[in-house]
């Protein structure tokens, strides 16, 4: 189910160790994702920048070439597929 514009954001603080799995159509090597439009996840990530952002998809959805991006897009930190979990940005220390 896709998020609706009227959906409320979580009002409690979210700890850095919280994981947010994000669906996608494609992801590039810099961690930028091609989503379903609307910028819902980018708005959520802007509010909660301390989340560990992990895209979830199949290995064929990972591209080496840059995907189109806009100034408000926020990159993922990792990509998880049926083959492996791949860190895109430096792995955070806990």
C-alpha positions as CSV (number, residue, x, y, z in Angstrom):
1,X,0.0,0.0,0.0
2,X,1.4,3.4,-0.9
3,X,1.5,6.2,1.7
4,X,-1.3,8.7,1.4
5,X,-0.7,12.5,1.6
6,X,-2.9,12.6,4.7
7,X,-0.8,10.1,6.6
8,X,0.8,11.5,9.7
9,X,4.5,11.3,10.4
10,X,5.6,9.6,13.6
11,X,5.7,12.2,16.4
12,X,8.1,10.5,18.7
13,X,11.9,10.9,18.3
14,X,13.5,8.0,16.4
15,X,16.8,6.6,17.5
16,X,19.7,6.3,15.1
17,X,19.7,2.5,15.2
18,X,16.2,2.5,13.7
19,X,16.1,0.8,10.3
20,X,13.9,2.0,7.5
21,X,13.4,-0.4,4.6
22,X,12.5,1.5,1.5
23,X,10.9,0.0,-1.7
24,X,12.3,1.2,-5.0
25,X,12.2,0.8,-8.7
26,X,15.9,1.3,-9.1
27,X,19.0,2.4,-7.1
28,X,22.3,3.8,-8.3
29,X,25.8,3.3,-6.9
30,X,25.6,6.6,-5.0
31,X,22.5,5.4,-3.2
32,X,19.9,7.6,-4.9
33,X,16.7,5.7,-5.6
34,X,14.0,5.9,-8.2
35,X,10.8,5.6,-6.4
36,X,7.1,5.7,-7.2
37,X,6.8,9.5,-7.3
38,X,5.6,12.0,-4.8
39,X,8.7,12.3,-2.7
40,X,7.1,10.7,0.4
41,X,10.3,8.9,1.6
42,X,12.5,11.9,1.0
43,X,10.2,14.1,3.1
44,X,10.3,11.5,5.8
45,X,14.1,11.2,5.7
46,X,14.4,15.0,5.9
47,X,12.5,14.9,9.1
48,X,14.3,11.9,10.5
49,X,17.9,12.1,9.2
50,X,19.1,9.7,11.9
51,X,17.5,6.6,10.4
52,X,19.5,3.9,8.7
53,X,18.0,4.1,5.2
54,X,18.1,0.8,3.4
55,X,16.6,0.2,-0.1
56,X,15.1,-3.2,-0.7
57,X,14.8,-4.8,-4.1
58,X,16.2,-7.3,-6.5
59,X,19.8,-7.3,-7.7
60,X,18.7,-6.2,-11.2
61,X,17.3,-3.0,-9.7
62,X,20.9,-1.8,-8.8
63,X,22.4,0.4,-11.5
64,X,25.9,1.6,-12.0
65,X,24.9,4.7,-13.9
66,X,23.4,7.7,-12.2
67,X,19.7,7.9,-12.0
68,X,17.9,11.2,-12.4
69,X,17.8,13.1,-9.1
70,X,16.4,16.3,-7.7
71,X,17.8,18.7,-5.1
72,X,15.6,17.3,-2.3
73,X,16.5,13.6,-2.9
74,X,18.2,11.9,0.0
75,X,20.5,8.9,-0.6
76,X,20.2,5.5,0.9
77,X,22.9,4.1,3.1
78,X,22.5,0.5,2.0
79,X,20.8,-1.7,-0.6
80,X,19.6,-5.2,0.3
81,X,18.7,-7.7,-2.5
82,X,18.3,-11.5,-2.7
83,X,22.1,-11.7,-3.3
84,X,23.6,-9.5,-0.5
85,X,23.4,-6.5,1.8
86,X,25.6,-3.8,0.3
87,X,26.7,-0.7,2.2
88,X,26.6,2.4,0.0
89,X,27.7,5.0,2.5
90,X,30.2,4.4,5.3
91,X,28.8,1.9,7.8
92,X,27.8,3.7,11.1
93,X,29.6,2.8,14.3
94,X,27.3,1.8,17.2
